[in-house]
């Protein structure tokens, strides 16, 4: 079980984004800026998108410079877990 302080709307956005990309792993960041929490999807740059996810350093730095990254999100459709939210430790 994942315990977070995220609003249900964020989880709804994660599910919607995952469902739009049903043939590949998807990833993104859950971020905070000025007290607002948002989900920013990023392109999976891995050559084998069906089994792996890779975020480009440019995407990471662009988001990191504008927001506080709270979580890294990845959905692996071909593994036992449906999706994972990884807490970014400060």
LINUR-V500917 format. One record per residue. N is the residue number from 0. RES is the residue in one letter. SS is DSSP state (2 for helix, 1 for strand, 0 for the rest). PHI is phi in whole degrees, -180 to 180 (none if undefined). NEAR is the number of other ideal C-beta (glycine too) atoms within 8 Angstrom. Layout:
# LINUR-V500917
N/RES/SS/PHI/NEAR, N/RES/SS/PHI/NEAR
This chain:
# LINUR-V500917
0/X/0/none/2, 1/X/0/-97/4, 2/X/0/-111/3, 3/X/0/-139/7, 4/X/0/-102/2, 5/X/0/-83/9, 6/X/0/-72/6, 7/X/2/-57/6, 8/X/2/-62/6, 9/X/2/-66/12, 10/X/2/-63/9, 11/X/2/-62/8, 12/X/2/-66/9, 13/X/2/-61/13, 14/X/2/-64/8, 15/X/2/-62/8, 16/X/2/-62/12, 17/X/2/-64/12, 18/X/2/-68/7, 19/X/2/-71/6, 20/X/0/-120/8, 21/X/0/-78/7, 22/X/0/-106/6, 23/X/0/-151/9, 24/X/0/-69/15, 25/X/1/-121/13, 26/X/1/-152/12, 27/X/1/176/11, 28/X/1/-126/13, 29/X/1/-100/15, 30/X/1/-126/13, 31/X/1/-134/9, 32/X/1/-152/9, 33/X/0/54/3, 34/X/0/82/4, 35/X/1/-104/6, 36/X/1/-103/9, 37/X/1/-145/10, 38/X/1/-110/12, 39/X/1/-118/10, 40/X/1/-73/8, 41/X/1/-130/12, 42/X/0/-67/6, 43/X/0/-80/12, 44/X/0/-94/6, 45/X/0/-72/9, 46/X/0/-63/3, 47/X/0/-109/6, 48/X/0/-65/11, 49/X/0/-70/7, 50/X/0/-119/6, 51/X/0/-141/7, 52/X/0/-129/11, 53/X/0/-145/7, 54/X/0/-102/10, 55/X/0/-70/9, 56/X/2/-59/6, 57/X/2/-62/6, 58/X/2/-62/10, 59/X/2/-60/10, 60/X/2/-66/8, 61/X/2/-60/8, 62/X/2/-71/13, 63/X/2/-61/8, 64/X/2/-77/5, 65/X/2/-105/6, 66/X/0/-132/11, 67/X/1/-94/6, 68/X/1/-80/11, 69/X/1/-96/10, 70/X/1/-142/12, 71/X/1/-105/11, 72/X/1/-111/15, 73/X/1/-145/11, 74/X/1/-118/12, 75/X/0/-108/10, 76/X/0/-77/10, 77/X/0/-114/6, 78/X/0/-126/5, 79/X/0/-75/2, 80/X/0/-90/6, 81/X/0/-77/4, 82/X/0/-153/10, 83/X/1/-129/8, 84/X/1/-120/11, 85/X/1/-107/8, 86/X/1/-68/7, 87/X/0/-90/8, 88/X/0/-84/3, 89/X/0/-102/2
